[in-house]
Amino acid sequence: MSFIGKIHPLLVHFPIALVLAAAAAELAVIAAPRQAWRIVAVANIRAGAAMGVVAAISGWLFASSPVVDGTTSLEWHRWLGMAGAGGAIGAALLSWHLHVSSRRPAFVYRVTLFVTAFLVAITGHLGGALVWGASFFRP
């Protein structure tokens, strides 16, 4: 297993936070349309997409190591992680078209961003369950 694979647990938290922060900032844009919130959302999704690619690559390397057991949960985590990384890339690319006067680019961007945030949250939960067990929060 490569060094990059071993640091997957360290790398994943940053893109998760960035994507979720981007979605929260975009909700702020919807609630109170201010350019400052849009700048925050776009900066976070672009950074989150870049870091998401690194996290996805490190996750695939980590999952292919002999110390990791291949389970159904791991496969779900793996593929939802890829979908989340792909969605983040898509939202980041769509963010370049937000200056267009039409409402359609903003709508497509928002749908992509919010679906991506949902995927990232589910993927993070599955990753946590893989590490800590499904009953971690139970007393």
Buried (B, 14 or more C-beta within 10 A) or exposed (E): BEEBBBBBEEBBEBBBBBBBBBBBBBBBBEEEEEEEBBEBBBBBBBBBBBBBBBBBBBBBBBBEEEEBEEEEBBEBBBEBBBBBBBBBBBBBBBBEEBEEEEEEBBEBBBEBBBBBBBBBBBBBEBBBBBEEEEEEEEE
